[in-house]
Amino acid sequence: MAERTFRDGARAVGPLAVAVVGFGISFGVLARAVGFGWLAPIVMSATTFAGSAQFASVSVLGDGGTVAAAVAAALLLNARYAPIGISVAPYLTGSSWSRFVHAQLVVDESWAIAAEGDGRFSRGVLLGAGVVLYVSWVAGTTVGAIVGQGIGDPATFGLDAAFAALFLGLLVPMARDRRHVAAALLGATIALALTPFAPAGVPIIAASAACLLGLKR
Amino acid sequence: MSQTWLVVGLVGAGTIAIKAIGPVLLGGRPLPEGLASVIELLAPALLGALVAVQTFGNGQALAVDERVFGVAVAAIAIWRKAPLLLVVILATVATAVARALL
């Protein structure tokens, strides 16, 4: 099979870009509604580029929470990008400046699409998918923040199920042997078991511990 | 106002640093043997967790709602070897229909 390229990544992420634009709009609307103005939500999407963390910090602040609580919520949710970053590190070549910039394009969706299933990642796909998702997220946020009212809740259109469907579609071909299946099931179990008790973000980062099954031969 | 920009600045700087740390420090080199076999299982572990939380998570609670229909339809489509685009569209439509009807 030929090596996958930037274009393959951009194309593969297409269907999801629609959902990302929808959630970008709702993020812009929500942030504006809690008093972020129109510029701050756009700057946040352009710099943070991580949907769930942005929603979390804006909600905390909107509910009257402190700056510290809002920042902590977002950074806990993004803690998973530390191991994710390590997993793609061997494939991000180039100067440290270009690695720094390319690392910012890594989000759950671009990372999952770029996974080759055997622990390797396609740099081209990662960047292609990342650029499309980045543009979609910032564009959606801009529309939402400037228009300031919803085109409707993305959930009405079922877009909230798009992410689970994508992740499942990427996971299944990866589950080729017992170790991969066990890691997936253990990860899901840890995440669900912790969700009612732990702050948002902790269940996902704890689930990454399931990869320690790789220590067993 | 200043609170807003403080949050935007701190979350942005923190996230950029978290994302950059692996690629900047370890970039372009193969991972050590032991780490590589652990990282190989990171994708299935995190994807399993993301599927579970995106399907059943509702803030800090678990919920069974219309998303379950969407994900079930997606599972059938994946089993029937449908392309990923179709899988995502079918899940979205099934969830929207279930939400409109139930």
Interface residues (C-beta under 8 A of the other chain):
Chain A: A12 G14 P15 L16 A19 G35 F36 G37 A40 V43 M44 T47 T48 F49 A50 A53 Q54 S57 L61 V67 A70 V71 A74 L75 N78 A79 R80 Y81 A82 P83 I84 G85 I86 S87 V88 A89 P90 L92 T93 G94 S96 R99 F100 H102 A103 Q104 V106 D108 W111 A112 A115 G117 D118 G119 A155 T156 F157 G158 L159 D160 A161 A162 F163 A164 A165 L166 F167 L168 G169 L170 L171 V172 M174 A175 R179 H180 V181 A183 A184 L185 L186 G187 A188 T189 I190 A191 L192 T195 P196 P199 A200 P203 I204 A207 S208 A209 A210 C211 L212 L213 G214 L215
Chain B: M1 Q3 T4 W5 L6 V7 V8 L10 V11 G12 A13 G14 T15 I16 I18 K19 A20 I21 G22 P23 V24 L25 L26 G27 G28 R29 P30 L31 G34 L35 A36 S37 V38 I39 E40 L41 L42 A43 P44 A45 L46 L47 G48 A49 L50 V51 A52 V53 Q54 T55 F56 G57 G59 Q60 A61 L62 E66 R67 G70 V71 A74 A75 I78 L84 L85 V87 V88 I89 L90 A91 T92 V93 A94 T95 A96 V97 A98 R99
